[in-house]
Amino acid sequence: MDNLIALLIAAPLLGAAVLLCGGRALDRVGHWLGTVLAAASFVIGAVLFVDMLGKGADARTMHQHLFTWVPVAGFKADMGFQLDQLSMTFVLLISGVGTLIHLYSVGYMAHDERRRRFFGYLNLFLAAMLLLVLADNYLLLYMGWEGVGLASYLLIGFWQHKPSAATAAKKAFLVNRVGDMGLSIAIMLMFTTFGTFAFGGVFGAADGASEGKLTAISLMLLLAACGKSAQVPLQSWLGDAMEGPTPVSALIHAATMVTAGVYLITRSSAVFNGAPNAQLVVVVVGAVTLIFGAIVGCAKDDIKKSLAGSTMSQIGYMILAAGLGPIGYVFAIMHLVTHGFFKAGLFLGAGSVMHGMNDEVDMRKYGGLRRYMPVTFVTFGLGYLAIIGFPGLSGFFSKDKIIEAAFAKGGTEGWILGAVTLLGAAITAYYMTRMMLMTFFGEERWRHAETRSPDAPSAEPAAAGRGAHDEPHPHESPWIMTIPMIVLAVGSVGAGAFFGIGNRFLNWLEPVTGHSEGHSPVSAGVVTTATIVLLLVGVGIAYLQYGRRPVPAVAPRGSLLTRAARRDLLQDDFNHVVLVRGGEHLTRSLVYVDHSLVDGVVNGTAASFGGLSGRLRKVQNGYARSYALSMFGGTAVVVAATLLMRAV
């Protein structure tokens, strides 16, 4: 069975190579080839999963050695794969949800002339993400990490004729390079500290390393996680990434790229457990991003960008849980899996709404769509109930566990974190209810709305088969798009109960991540009651604002916080002032120093030698009398010096 691990990556990688290099001859079948190879990876993963279940908990880890890279004195990097309970969870999620998104894309991109290339990029993305989670060492993980960055750049900027898409792709690529620098520094520190990149060598020696070194490594790993998982302060790329086709948003935001940071921290648990100060920073980053993303989601009228803020917030829950250490590792991954179902379903549902609404993304121009899109309404609604933590659905089981773990941290820190997670749950219920009411309920505002200009930056182009000048005629999406939405809705409903009841998921992951119950000052029943009460408060406030009142065609000016939230809480303004302007001033200062000091020293030295050589050159004038005089003078000096020394 170990030899099958490489095939998990080989299948989508083969699809990417064939689709990107095969030429136009594959245009008619390329989308099906990409989908089949993604499904093949899922089938192989399922076979390995069944085999893993037949083994004891301590014997489930499988290894496949590939080759040794550059074996020289003092340096050795064995390239291989490791499949255990943690990586298997990601394999099934990535390949399973990825296959559904491939299938959805067959219908969504049906009329795009570059569909073959799009599926090639999707396959490349899956291959890179699978390499990331299957690597048995940090160097190979880094290759997958960079591959995901490249594939995301290609997918976000797929519609290159849109300046906004090209700009968003570059922004995502550059912001992630900052995080990638953190991962590369962490790998270098690991090698100088432990002499190896391999997980086994690093984790086995972590107990013997100093806390200072472990803290430095952990903080660099956190920087990498902030880039890929769009956490503060590297979160600014996520909203702009919505300029890519909607299936790309579902793939990046649900089961792949944004979860990479959570995987990295959880996989490196042995390092973080020895660095409590770094764990505190992880918790703070998660808590801040949790609230940050939720506030942004409340103010967006663009349905996809509101979901992007939601993603940022939900990943914040996961990062916070991972920062809690053994108390929260399992629940971070559990919420990651349930989030993969309901967030992918929500994004695909948003794409279905756009499909029927002439690519309109402004929720103020929706309303009453449940009558025209019943399947989309039901599947989107189930995802909505799951993400707000409605009792019995998947989010209820996974998010509540994170809230309980936050309180179990104990002390003042536990109370603060518990309050933050509860507040996040209330805000989530508010903005998601707002989204449901504005989209599927109320009056049909699209009947009176002007159609979006084909050049509008947020509109997905008519290349997907929907004319930008046509009046909206809401209708249900074709079966090839609704089937993946139905499957994801089933997962949104039942995954949490399946994982939570009987502690199945905890028992599955505990051999890899470890687990500790902690000491919570609040009982689970009290936490659940408080969560449900705050959920109802959030839903009630949203209903009073958007369910009982007409939705204005233009958003009111709102409070200072609302206006800031519409601009992503001024994150781009901050980056422009601190980084762009700061970089400009730094560059000007360095140029001044270079011209005034460095060039001054170099040019001054050259001028000094030039002047000296000019004066010495006058001594060599070619006249014998001058040379004789010089010799006489030199002789006189030598004689005088000799007489002086004798006299002394």
N, C-alpha and C positions, 0 to 999 in steps of 0.2 A: 504493500500500500504506500510505503514511503515514496516510491518512484512516481506516484500520481501527483505529488504536491506541485512539481514543476508544470504539470499540464494545466493547473488552475490559471497560471499566468500565460502559458504558451497559447491557449485558445484565443483570448482576446488580442494578444500581441500579434498572432498570425492574422487575425481579422484586420487589425490596423495596417499591417504591412501590405496585405493584398489590396485593401480598399484604397490606400493612399498611393500605391504604386501601380495598380492594375489598369488604370486608364478608363476612358469612357465606355469601354466594352462591358464594364460591370455596372453601369448606371441603372439598368433595369432590375438587377438582382442584388446590388450591393447592400441595400438596407436589410434584406432578409438574411444575407450572409452574416452581417454584423450582429443581428439579433440571435441567430442560431448559435454563433460562437460564444456570445455572452451567456446564453442558456446552457451551452455545453460546460462552461466553467461552473455554473451553479449545480449542474448534475454531478460533476466530478466532486464538488464540495459536499454534496449530499451523501455520495457514496463514502467519502472519507469520514463524514460525521457519523454515519451508521456504524462504521468500523470502530470509531472512537468510543461510541456508546457501549460496545461490547467489551471494553477493557476497564480495568479498575481505575479509580480517580488518579492514582499516582503513576499510572503506566500509559497515560493517554498522549504524552508528548512524543511527536515524531520528528525526525531530522532527515534531511536530504542534503548531502554534501555535493557541491558543484565543482569547485576548483579552488586552488590556492593562488591568490593574486600577489604578484611581485614578492616572492620569498627571498629576502635578502637578510644579511646579518642585522639583527635587532628589529626587524620588521617582518610581520607575517599576518596576512589577512585571508582567512578561510571564508570563501563565499558559499553560503548554504541557506537552506530554508528550515524554519521551525514552525510546526503546526501543533498548537496546544489549544486548550479551551478558549483562551482569549482570542487568539488569531482565528480560530474556527468560527467564533461568533461574528467576527468582522467579515470573514470570507462569505458566509451565507448571507449576511446583510448586504454586502457590496454587490455580489453577483446576483442575488435574488431581486433586490430593488432595482439594480442596474438593468436587469433583463426586462422588467416591467416598463422601465422608462424607455428602453430601446423599442419595445413593442408600441408604446404610446407614440413614439416619434415617427413610426412608420406612417401613421395617419396625420400627425401634426405637421410634418415636413413633406407631405405628399407632393406638393407642387414646387418645391424648392429645387432649382436646377443643380445645386451643389450638394444634394442629399447624400450621395455616396461618400463624399469627403466628410460630411458631418458625422456619419456613422463610423468612419475611420477614426475620427477624433474621439468619439464616445468609447470605442474599443481601446484606444490608446489610454484613455483616462482610467478605464477599469483595470488594465494591465498594470499601470503605474501604481494604483492604489493597492492592488493585491500584492505587488512586490513590496510595498511599504509595510504591510501588516504580516507578511510571511517571512521577512528577512530574519536571520538569526544573529545579526550583528548590526551595529549602528552605521557602518560604512555602506552596506547594501541597503539599509533603510533610507539612508540619505539619497541614494540613487532613485528610489521610488518617490521620495519626498520631492526631489527636483522634477521628476517626470510628471507628477501631479500638477506642479506649478506650470510646466510647459503646456500640458493638455488643457488646463483651465484657461490659460491665455488664448489658446487657439479656439476654444469653445465660446468664451465670453465675447471675443471679437469676431465671431463667425460671420456676422453680417458687417463686413468691413466697410461697406459703402455708407454706413451710418457713422458719422464722426463720433457720436456719443459712445457707440459700441467699441470703436477702436481706442478711444480714450480710456474707457472703463477697463479694457483688457490690459492696457499698459499700466494703469493704476494698480490693478490687482497683482500684476507681475512684479512691479517695483516695491510695493508694500511688503509682499511676501519675501522679497530678497532680504529685507531687514531681518525678518524672522529666521530666514535660512542661514544668515550669518551667525545667529545665535547657535543653531544646531552644529554648524561646522566648528565653531569654537569649543562647544561642549565635547565634540568627538576628539578634538586635539587634546583637551584637558584629560579626557578619559585615557588616551594612549600614554600621556606623560605620567599619569597617576597609577594606572593599572597595567600598562604595557600591552593592552589588548582592546579591540573594539567589540569582541563577542559578548553577547548577553550573559552567557554563563560565567565568563571570566570577570566581567565588570560587577555583576550582582554578587558573585561569590566573594569578591575582595572588598565590597563596599563597606562591610562592617569594620574592616581594618583601616580605612581611610579616615583622615581628619575631617571634622565637621566643616571646617573652612573650605576644603576642596570639594566636598559634596555639595555645599551650598553654592559654590561658584558654578559647578556643573549643572545643578538643578535650576538655577536662575537662567542660564543660557538655554536649557531645554524649555523653560517656560516662555522665553522670548520667541523661540521657534513655534511653540504651541499658540501663542498670541497671534502670530502671523497667519498660520493655516486656519485656525478656528475663529478668526476675526474677534479677538478679545481686546479690550482696552489695554494699551494705546494703539494697537495696529488693526482697528476695526473698520477703518474708513472705506476699504475697498468693497465691502460686502453689499451695500445698497446699490452701488454703481454696477455691480456684476449682474443686476437684473436686466441690463441691456442685451444680454445674450438670449437666445431662444428659450422659451419656458422650460422645455425638458432639461436644458442645461442647469437652470435654476433648481429644479427638483433634484438633479443628480448631485450638484455641488452642496446644496443646503440640507439634504436629508441624510444620505448614507455614506458620503465619501469625504470630500475635501475638508469640510469644517469639522468632521469628527476625528481627523488625523491628530490634532493636538491633544484631544482627550485620550486617544490611544497611546500617544507618546508618553504622557505623564503616568498613565496607569501601567504601561509596560515597564517604565523606569521606577516602579514603586520602591525597589530596594535602595535606590539612590535617594529619592525624596524622603523616605522614612528616616534616613540618617541626617536630614537637614531640616529641622523643625522651623527655622526662620524662613527658609524657602517655601515650605508648606504654607506658612502664614501669608506670604506674598501671593501664592496661588489662590488661596481662599479670598483674599481681598480683591484680586483681579476678577475672579468669578462673580463675587457679590456686586461689584461696581458694574460689570458688564450686564449682569442680570437685570438690574434696574435701568441702566442706560438703554439697552435694546428695547425694553418694554415701553419706556416713555416715547422713544422714537416711533414704535409701532402704533401708538395711540394717535399720532398726528398726521400720518400719511394717508392721502386719498388714493394713491397708486396701490392697487391691490397686491402687486408683487413686492413693492418696497415695504409695505406694512408687514408682509410675511417675512421679509428679510430682517426687519427689526425683531420679529418674533424669533427667528432662528438665532440671532445674536443673543437674545435673552435666554433661550432654552439651553444653548451651549454654555452660557454662564452658569446655569444650574449644574451642568455636568462638571465644569472646571472646579466650581466650588466644592462639589462632592469629592472629586479626586484630591483636592487639597486637604480634605479632612483625614486623609490617610486610610488605614485599614477600616475605619468606620464607614467610609463612603465609596471606596473603589468599586465595589460590586454594583452599588446603586447608580453610580455615574454611568457605567456601561449599560445597565438595565434601562435607564432613561434614554440613553443613546439609541438603543434598539427600538424602543417604542416610538421615539421621536422619528426614527427612520421611516416607520410606517405612516404615522399621521401627517408628518410634514411633507413627505413625498406626495401623499394623497391630496393635501391642501394645495400644493403647487400645481399638480396636474389638474386639479379642479379649477384653479385660477386660469390655467391655460385653456381649459374647456370653455369657461365663461368668455374669455377673449376670442376663442374660435367662433363663438356664436354672436359676438358683439363687435365684429369688424375690428378686432385688435384693440378695442378700447380698454384702457387700464384704470381710468378714473372712476372710482366707485360712486361718485356723485352723479354719474351718468348711467347708473344701473337702476336697480329697483324692480321688484316683482318678478324676478327671473325664475323663481321656483316653478311657475306654471309652464314655462317653456323648456326648462332643462331639469326634468324630475330626477334623472339618474345623477347628474352633477350635484343637484341640491342635496340629495340623500347622502351621497358619498362625502361631499364637502362637509355636510352637517355632522356626520359621524367623526370626521377628523377634527372638527371644531370642538365637539364634546370631549374628545380624547385629550386635546391639548389643554383645555381649561381644567382638566382633572375631574370630570363628571363621574360620580360614583359608579364603579363597575367597569369603566372603560380603561384602556391601557395607561393613559396619563395619570389616572387616579392612583394606580399601584406604584408606578415608578417615581412620580414627583413627590408623593407623600412620603416615600421612603427617604428621599433626599432631605425633606423638611425635618423628619424625625432625626436623621443623622446630624443635621445642623444643630438641633437642640442637644443631641447626645455629646457634642463637643465639650459641653460643661462650662461652668463659670460664666462670667460676663460675656466672653466671646461667643459661647453657645446661645445665649439669649439674643445677642445682636444678630447673629447669623440666622437664627430661627425667625426673628422678626423680618429680616430682609427677604427670606424665602417666602414667607407668608404674604408680604406686601407684593412681591413679584407675582404670586398666584392671583391676587385680586386684580392687579393691572392686566394680567393676561386675560382673565375673564372679561374685563372691560373692552379691550381693543378687539378681541376676537368676536365678541357679541356685536360690537359696532360693525365689523366687517360683514357678518352674517346679515344683519338688518339692512345695511346699505345695499347689499348685493341682491339678496333674494326676497326681501319683504318691502312693503311700502308701495308707493305709486311708481308707475313705470316712467321714470324720469328720462330714459333714453328716447322716448317718443318726442320730447321737446328739445333734446340736446342737439347741438351742432355736431356733425361728424368730425372726427379728428383729421387734421391735415396729414397727408402722407409723409411730410417731412418732420412731423412732431417727434422729438427725441425719444419719447417713451413708447411710441407705437411700434409694434413688431411689423416688419414690412410685408407688403402684399405678396411677396414671393412665396409665402406659405399658402397661397391659394385663396386669399380673401381680399377683395378689392378695397382699397383705402377710401375711395370716393363713394362707395355704396352706403345707403342708409342701413343701420343695424336691423337685422331680422333674426332675433334670438331663436336658436334651435339647438336640439341636443346633438352632441358630438357622435361620430360614427362608433361602431362597436369596438373597433381596434383601439380606440382611445378610452372608451368607458370600461372595458374589461380590466385593464390595469388599475383603474380607479376603484373598481369594486373589490379587487383582491386586496389592495392597500387598505380599504375601509374595513374589511374583515380583520386584518391585522390590527388596525386601530382600535377595534372593539375588543378582541379577544387576547391579544399578546400579553397585556399586563396581567390578566388573571391567570393565564397559563404559566407565566414566569413566577408570579408572586405567591400563588396558593401552593402551600407545601414547600416554600423556599426553594423551588426547583433551580432558579437562576443563581441564587446564592450558593447552593451546593455545587453547581456546575463550575463556577468561577473561583470559588474559595481556594482550591489547591494552587492556583496561579497567583491571585492577588492577595490572598489572606483576608481575614475579616475579624473585626472586633466590634462588640455590641456598644461599647461606650456606656456612659452613665447619664441618661437623660433625666432632667428634673421634671419633665412633662410626659405624661403617659401617651401612648399611641392614640388612644381614644380621644383625648383632649386635642391633640394635633389634628386629627381627622375632622373633628367637629369645627375647630377654628378654620380649617381650610375650606370646608363646605360653606360656612357662614360668609367668609370673605369672597368666595366664588359667587355666592348669591348677591352680595353687595355689588360686586363688579358688574354682573349681568344686569342687576336692577338699575344702576346708574346709566349704563349704556342704553337700556330700553327706554328710560325716561327721556334721554337726549335724542335718540334716533328712531325709536319705535313709536312714540306718541306724538312726535313733532315732525313736520315736513323737513326733508333734508334740503338745505339751500343748494342751488346750482354752483355757487361760488363759496368757498370756505370763508367764514367770518374771520376777522383779523385775529381775534383770540388774545389770550394773555401773553406775557413775555415768554413764559415757559413754552406755550404752544408754538409761538413763532420760532423759538429756538429749536424745538423738536422737529418742526418741518424742515429745518436746515440741519438735521442730524445732530442736534445739540452743539452746533458750531464746530464739529470735529474737523471739517475741511478748512474752516477759517483759522482754527488753532494751528493746524498743520502748515497752512500758508504763512502765518505770522512767525511761528517758531522755527519751522524747518525750512520752508522756501525762502522767506525773507532772511531768516537767520543764516541760511546757507549762502545767500547772496552777499550778506555783510562779511561772513567769514571768508568767502572767496575774494572779495575786494581787499580785505585786510591782508590775506596771503599774497595777493598780487602786489600790493604796496610794499610789503616786507621783501618780496622777491626783487622788485625793481630797486627799492631804496637800499636794502641791506645786502642781500645776496649778490645782486648785480653790482652794487656799489663796491663791495669787497673785491669781487672778481675783476671788474673793470678798473678799479683803483690799483690793484696789484699789477694788472697788465700795463697800465699807464706808467706806474713807477718803474717797472723794468724797462719799458720803452724809453722813458726819459734818461735812465741810467745808461742804457746801451747807447743812446744818442751822444751822451757826453763822453763815454769811453771810446766811441768811434772816432772822436776828434783827435785822440792820442795817436791813432794809427793813420798818420797823414802822408806817409811815403817819403819824407825828407830824412836823409842820413844824419843831418845836423841835429834834428829833433831826437832821433834815437840815441845819438852820442851824448846829448845833454841829459837824457833820461838815465842812461847808464852811469854818467858821471854823478848825477844826483843820487842814484841808488847806492853807488859806491861810497859816497860821502856819508850817507845815512848809516850804512853798515859800519864804517870806520868810527863814526862818532859814537854809535851804540857800544862798540867793542871797548873804546877808551873809557866810556862812562862806567861800564861793568867792572873794568880793572881798578878804576879809582875807588869804587865802592868796596 
